[in-house]
Each structure stands twice: as C-alpha cells, then as structure tokens.
Amino acid sequence: MLYFDHNATTPLADCARDAWLRIQAENWHNPSSPTRAAARARIRLESYHEAVAVLLGGDPTQYVFNSGATEGAHAVLAHWAKQLPPHARIAVSATEHACVLAAAGHYFPKRIDWLPHESGGLLTPASIQTAISAGAAGIVVMAANNESGVLQPWSEIATVCQCAAVPYLCDATQWLGKLPGAGLGSINAWIIASGHKFGAPKGVGLIKLPRSEPDFQKPSGGPQQNGHRAGTEDLAGIAAFTAALAQAEQKKVIWESQRLSWRDNFENSLINSLQGTQIIAKERERLWNTSLIIAPRGNQTQWVSKLDKLGAQISTGSACTTAQNGPSHVLAALGLQAECAQRSLRISSGWQTSEQDWRDLLETFHKANLTIN
C-alpha cells in the first residue's frame, strides 16, 4: 500500500514504540506520588522537558505536555480571553487549521479580524504590523499549512509581535517533525503541536509558553507541570513523543532536500501527463512532503476511491474536515471556486516514503485517470 496521507497521521515510529514500552515497564508510577519510584518517574518527566528544550530551544519550564494541538489551541486562546481587555480583537489567518479557527471563534466571538494574504496564502510581516497598528491585540498564524504545505515566516512574525508586546500563537503541528524545529522554542510566542504527525502516539502533544507566563491555566486543578496542566502525566506517551521528535530532527538534516526533489518531480510529471492538472501554491515555499492538487476532471470522492482500490491512500484535505460538504475553508480563503475546489486532492509523504513510492503513485494516478469521468 502506498501511504500518502502523513499530514493526517503517521505510523508509530519504532523508537517511539520502544520508549513507550520501556517507560510502561520501568516508570509506570505517578510522578506526583511521594515514593522513591515516583521520584524516579518525576526525574524522567523533567528529563523530557529538558530534551525538548534542547531540540527546539527555550527553557524546559516553558514546555507543557498535553494531548495535542486542539487542546493547545483552546487552552491558549482561553487564556488570552481572560488576560486581554474585554473587547479586544485578534487577527487570524483564514487558512488556519479548523481546530484553531473553532477555538478563536469560541473565545473571541465576532472579535476576529482576518489577515490579508498574498497568492498561495502567504502572509507577510508587513501585514502583521498593519493588523497590530489597526488594534489587533493578538496574532494567530500557523507555521506550515496542513493542506497546501505553504510555509509562513513565523520567526519574523514573532519579532514583529514581540516588538509590539502583542501575543502570538503559532500552530507548528505540520512544521514540527518535517522541518528543523531548532529556534521554534526560542521565539517569544505560544507554540502548539501534535506528536502523531511525526511518529509519536496519538493523544500527546505540547504547548510552548512565551517567557513570563506564570499564570497560564492557574488554578485549574492539580499542580502538575508547574501548575500549567492538571492531571497525572502520560509519562510513556511523553517519552514516545520525545523519542520521535529527536529522531525526526536527525533525519531532517540529511534527507529534506532530497525528498523535496522527489515531490517536485512527481508534480511536474503529473502536470505534463494529465492535462489540466493544477498545483496549489506551486510558486510558494512549501513543506517538502505536501502537494495540493486540482485534478483535471471528476471529483474528490471518485479520485480517492479509485486510488484507494489501486493501492494508494491520499486525502481530500484536512482529515478533520473530510466529512464536510463543499470546498475546504483553506481553498475558499485562497479564492478557488467551489467546482474547482471539489477536485482538490492532498498528497503528503513521510520519512519512510521512497523515490520509487512517488513513481508508483504517478503510475497509479494514470491508471485511476482511465476510469474517471
């Protein structure tokens, strides 16, 4: 089976499985208990905070392990809603993941300004500065888009926000594990991510706090993780998350450019062989693994079904919105007409994907095309 839906989820990495099993066998105790075994578990937990800080930057106390980006988005924006003035408005990119948009709409109803973007959905630091000058009290811009793969200048955006003393929330779910994470933790911003996008188990992720946020989620329950997230920690899941992240950081240095060329070769061959095929945001810098295609005929359901029967798994876009009717909010924000958007297909590879897999996917598209009306 050709698996090209890694932006939805990834298979569990061997190193993550090994770490999970080891902790379940050796350190299954509650880190908050008063026993010596619990103390060893607590030391392990602290070591994972330190390990992530080494990989991404920042201080270990700025990291809060949680269930993933959806929880993170709600936690951060709920905090903003408490800390910002009652009528404060926030500026949000219209191409954010659905979980971020839902959280923003819940905590800032009718108080969202949509950030203008250039072609392909790219945002510029200048547009962020304009939004802040117009009164935006918070900025929400992801690092890499989950559908198009377009990369945003998160470091520059963070600098603009810091200079203006405006909080910045960056969803790094698709960036982390695919592109170098070093530096993400060093910017003075809120970072959220989910581990199952890069080989960790589902249900474990993180929030990285900006500097000087001692009151985040206090008092909301127990004192775990410096009081920032109540509840007994999933030490095995955190161990698996840390192991998968460390492995991904090592792989990126060696293989990123090589895999980008495989994706580009596939896109160019598909455009040349299937007349009418379009690549969304092809002119923009994108994740090396992501290709958002507009098929020349048929519709999403036909293509996904035909390809699946032929042994290739792809998606129509974000897995969270697959069941919804109509074009995705990302494509709508990019100005695509509904009829065109209904032919959109997202292809996303992983570290395990080979050059031959891309060639086989191209051949599978050709076979599927013969049966699409």
FENJOFEN-V696781 format. One record per pair of residues at least 12 apart in sequence whose C-alpha atoms are under 7 Angstrom apart, sorted by the first residue. I is the first residue (numbers start at 0). J is the second residue. D is the distance in Angstrom with one decimal. If there is no record, write none. Layout:
i->I j->J d->D
i->I j->J d->D
This chain:
i->0 j->310 d->5.0
i->0 j->311 d->5.9
i->1 j->310 d->6.0
i->1 j->311 d->4.5
i->1 j->312 d->6.1
i->1 j->356 d->6.6
i->2 j->311 d->6.1
i->2 j->312 d->5.0
i->2 j->313 d->6.9
i->3 j->312 d->5.6
i->3 j->313 d->5.1
i->3 j->346 d->5.4
i->3 j->347 d->4.8
i->3 j->348 d->4.8
i->4 j->312 d->6.5
i->4 j->313 d->5.1
i->4 j->314 d->6.2
i->4 j->346 d->6.1
i->4 j->347 d->5.0
i->4 j->348 d->6.5
i->5 j->196 d->6.8
i->5 j->347 d->5.3
i->5 j->348 d->5.6
i->5 j->349 d->5.8
i->6 j->145 d->6.4
i->6 j->173 d->6.9
i->6 j->196 d->6.3
i->6 j->347 d->5.8
i->7 j->196 d->7.0
i->7 j->317 d->6.8
i->7 j->318 d->5.6
i->8 j->195 d->5.7
i->8 j->196 d->5.0
i->9 j->195 d->6.0
i->9 j->196 d->5.5
i->9 j->197 d->6.0
i->9 j->198 d->5.5
i->10 j->198 d->5.7
i->11 j->198 d->4.6
i->11 j->199 d->5.7
i->11 j->200 d->6.2
i->12 j->198 d->4.7
i->12 j->199 d->6.5
i->12 j->243 d->6.5
i->14 j->242 d->6.0
i->14 j->243 d->6.4
i->15 j->198 d->7.0
i->15 j->199 d->5.8
i->15 j->239 d->4.0
i->15 j->240 d->6.6
i->15 j->242 d->5.5
i->15 j->243 d->5.4
i->16 j->239 d->6.5
i->18 j->238 d->5.8
i->18 j->239 d->5.2
i->18 j->242 d->6.8
i->19 j->235 d->4.6
i->19 j->236 d->6.1
i->19 j->238 d->6.2
i->19 j->239 d->5.2
i->22 j->235 d->5.2
i->23 j->235 d->6.0
i->26 j->40 d->5.3
i->28 j->40 d->6.3
i->29 j->231 d->6.7
i->44 j->234 d->6.6
i->47 j->238 d->6.8
i->47 j->241 d->6.5
i->48 j->62 d->6.4
i->51 j->241 d->6.6
i->52 j->184 d->7.0
i->54 j->180 d->6.9
i->54 j->181 d->5.9
i->55 j->180 d->5.2
i->55 j->181 d->4.3
i->55 j->182 d->5.7
i->55 j->183 d->5.7
i->55 j->184 d->4.8
i->56 j->181 d->6.1
i->56 j->182 d->5.6
i->56 j->183 d->6.6
i->56 j->184 d->4.3
i->56 j->185 d->4.8
i->57 j->184 d->4.9
i->57 j->185 d->4.6
i->61 j->207 d->5.5
i->61 j->208 d->4.9
i->61 j->209 d->6.9
i->62 j->205 d->6.8
i->62 j->206 d->5.9
i->62 j->207 d->4.6
i->62 j->208 d->6.3
i->63 j->205 d->5.5
i->63 j->206 d->5.1
i->63 j->207 d->6.3
i->63 j->224 d->6.4
i->63 j->227 d->6.9
i->64 j->204 d->5.8
i->64 j->205 d->4.3
i->64 j->206 d->6.4
i->65 j->203 d->5.7
i->65 j->204 d->5.1
i->65 j->205 d->5.2
i->66 j->202 d->4.5
i->66 j->203 d->4.1
i->66 j->204 d->5.1
i->67 j->192 d->5.9
i->67 j->193 d->4.4
i->67 j->202 d->6.0
i->67 j->203 d->5.2
i->67 j->204 d->3.9
i->67 j->205 d->6.1
i->68 j->172 d->6.9
i->68 j->191 d->5.3
i->68 j->192 d->4.8
i->68 j->193 d->5.3
i->68 j->204 d->6.5
i->69 j->98 d->5.5
i->71 j->191 d->5.7
i->71 j->206 d->6.0
i->72 j->99 d->5.6
i->72 j->102 d->6.3
i->72 j->191 d->7.0
i->73 j->102 d->5.2
i->76 j->102 d->6.7
i->76 j->103 d->6.5
i->76 j->106 d->6.5
i->77 j->106 d->6.1
i->78 j->215 d->6.6
i->78 j->216 d->7.0
i->80 j->106 d->6.1
i->87 j->136 d->6.0
i->88 j->110 d->4.7
i->88 j->111 d->5.7
i->88 j->112 d->7.0
i->88 j->135 d->5.4
i->88 j->136 d->5.7
i->89 j->110 d->6.5
i->89 j->111 d->5.2
i->89 j->112 d->6.1
i->89 j->135 d->5.0
i->89 j->136 d->5.4
i->89 j->137 d->4.6
i->89 j->138 d->5.9
i->90 j->111 d->5.8
i->90 j->112 d->4.6
i->90 j->113 d->5.7
i->90 j->114 d->6.0
i->90 j->130 d->6.7
i->90 j->135 d->5.7
i->90 j->137 d->6.2
i->90 j->138 d->5.0
i->90 j->139 d->6.3
i->91 j->111 d->6.7
i->91 j->112 d->6.2
i->91 j->113 d->5.2
i->91 j->114 d->5.7
i->91 j->138 d->6.0
i->91 j->139 d->4.7
i->91 j->140 d->6.3
i->92 j->113 d->5.8
i->92 j->114 d->5.1
i->92 j->139 d->6.4
i->92 j->140 d->5.5
i->93 j->113 d->6.1
i->93 j->114 d->6.9
i->93 j->332 d->6.1
i->94 j->328 d->6.9
i->94 j->329 d->4.7
i->94 j->332 d->6.5
i->95 j->140 d->6.9
i->95 j->141 d->6.3
i->119 j->279 d->6.9
i->119 j->280 d->4.4
i->119 j->283 d->6.7
i->119 j->333 d->6.5
i->120 j->333 d->6.2
i->121 j->149 d->7.0
i->121 j->151 d->6.3
i->122 j->151 d->6.4
i->124 j->155 d->6.2
i->124 j->156 d->5.3
i->124 j->159 d->6.8
i->127 j->156 d->6.9
i->128 j->159 d->6.5
i->136 j->165 d->5.9
i->137 j->165 d->5.5
i->137 j->166 d->5.0
i->137 j->167 d->6.0
i->138 j->166 d->6.4
i->138 j->167 d->4.8
i->138 j->168 d->6.3
i->139 j->167 d->5.9
i->139 j->168 d->4.8
i->139 j->169 d->6.2
i->140 j->168 d->6.5
i->140 j->169 d->5.4
i->140 j->170 d->7.0
i->141 j->169 d->4.7
i->141 j->170 d->4.4
i->141 j->171 d->6.1
i->142 j->169 d->6.2
i->142 j->170 d->6.0
i->142 j->171 d->5.1
i->142 j->174 d->6.1
i->143 j->171 d->6.8
i->143 j->173 d->5.7
i->143 j->174 d->5.5
i->144 j->173 d->6.9
i->145 j->173 d->6.1
i->145 j->317 d->6.7
i->146 j->291 d->6.5
i->146 j->316 d->5.4
i->146 j->317 d->6.1
i->146 j->345 d->6.4
i->147 j->279 d->6.6
i->147 j->280 d->6.8
i->147 j->289 d->6.7
i->147 j->290 d->6.4
i->147 j->291 d->5.2
i->148 j->285 d->4.8
i->148 j->286 d->4.8
i->148 j->289 d->5.4
i->149 j->283 d->6.5
i->149 j->284 d->6.0
i->149 j->285 d->4.3
i->149 j->286 d->6.5
i->150 j->284 d->6.0
i->150 j->285 d->5.3
i->150 j->286 d->6.8
i->154 j->186 d->6.9
i->157 j->186 d->6.4
i->157 j->187 d->6.7
i->157 j->188 d->6.4
i->161 j->187 d->6.7
i->166 j->188 d->6.6
i->167 j->188 d->5.1
i->167 j->189 d->6.0
i->168 j->188 d->6.1
i->168 j->189 d->4.6
i->168 j->190 d->6.1
i->169 j->189 d->6.0
i->169 j->190 d->5.0
i->169 j->191 d->6.6
i->170 j->190 d->5.9
i->170 j->191 d->5.1
i->170 j->192 d->6.3
i->171 j->190 d->6.4
i->171 j->191 d->5.9
i->171 j->192 d->5.4
i->172 j->191 d->6.6
i->172 j->192 d->4.1
i->172 j->193 d->5.5
i->173 j->196 d->6.9
i->176 j->197 d->5.1
i->176 j->244 d->6.1
i->176 j->247 d->5.2
i->176 j->248 d->6.5
i->177 j->251 d->6.6
i->178 j->251 d->6.3
i->179 j->248 d->6.3
i->179 j->251 d->6.6
i->184 j->207 d->6.7
i->187 j->209 d->4.8
i->187 j->210 d->6.2
i->188 j->208 d->6.7
i->188 j->209 d->4.8
i->189 j->206 d->7.0
i->189 j->207 d->5.6
i->189 j->208 d->5.1
i->189 j->209 d->5.6
i->190 j->206 d->5.5
i->190 j->207 d->4.8
i->190 j->208 d->6.9
i->191 j->205 d->5.8
i->191 j->206 d->4.6
i->191 j->207 d->6.5
i->192 j->204 d->5.5
i->192 j->205 d->5.6
i->192 j->206 d->6.8
i->193 j->205 d->6.7
i->194 j->240 d->5.8
i->197 j->243 d->6.7
i->198 j->243 d->5.6
i->199 j->239 d->5.7
i->199 j->240 d->4.8
i->199 j->243 d->5.5
i->200 j->236 d->6.6
i->200 j->239 d->7.0
i->203 j->236 d->6.2
i->203 j->237 d->6.7
i->203 j->240 d->6.9
i->215 j->227 d->5.8
i->216 j->228 d->6.7
i->255 j->287 d->6.8
i->258 j->287 d->6.3
i->259 j->287 d->4.4
i->259 j->288 d->6.7
i->261 j->354 d->5.9
i->261 j->357 d->6.9
i->262 j->287 d->6.8
i->262 j->288 d->6.6
i->265 j->357 d->6.4
i->265 j->361 d->6.6
i->269 j->361 d->6.7
i->274 j->295 d->6.8
i->275 j->295 d->4.7
i->276 j->293 d->5.8
i->276 j->294 d->5.1
i->276 j->295 d->4.9
i->277 j->292 d->5.7
i->277 j->293 d->4.9
i->277 j->294 d->6.8
i->278 j->290 d->7.0
i->278 j->291 d->5.9
i->278 j->292 d->4.7
i->278 j->293 d->6.3
i->279 j->291 d->5.5
i->279 j->292 d->6.2
i->288 j->347 d->5.2
i->288 j->348 d->4.9
i->288 j->349 d->6.6
i->289 j->346 d->5.8
i->289 j->347 d->4.5
i->289 j->348 d->6.7
i->290 j->345 d->5.9
i->290 j->346 d->5.1
i->290 j->347 d->6.4
i->291 j->343 d->6.8
i->291 j->344 d->5.8
i->291 j->345 d->4.5
i->291 j->346 d->6.3
i->292 j->343 d->5.5
i->292 j->344 d->5.1
i->292 j->345 d->6.2
i->293 j->339 d->7.0
i->293 j->342 d->5.3
i->293 j->343 d->4.4
i->293 j->344 d->6.3
i->294 j->342 d->5.3
i->294 j->343 d->6.3
i->296 j->372 d->6.8
i->297 j->342 d->6.6
i->297 j->371 d->5.9
i->297 j->372 d->5.7
i->298 j->341 d->5.7
i->298 j->342 d->4.6
i->299 j->315 d->6.1
i->299 j->341 d->5.9
i->299 j->342 d->5.0
i->299 j->343 d->6.1
i->299 j->344 d->6.4
i->301 j->371 d->7.0
i->305 j->367 d->5.7
i->306 j->363 d->6.7
i->306 j->364 d->7.0
i->306 j->367 d->6.1
i->309 j->363 d->6.7
i->311 j->360 d->6.8
i->313 j->345 d->6.4
i->313 j->346 d->5.5
i->314 j->344 d->5.9
i->314 j->345 d->5.3
i->314 j->346 d->6.7
i->315 j->343 d->6.0
i->315 j->344 d->4.5
i->315 j->345 d->5.3
i->316 j->344 d->6.4
i->316 j->345 d->5.2
i->325 j->337 d->6.8
i->325 j->341 d->6.9
i->326 j->340 d->5.3
i->326 j->341 d->5.9
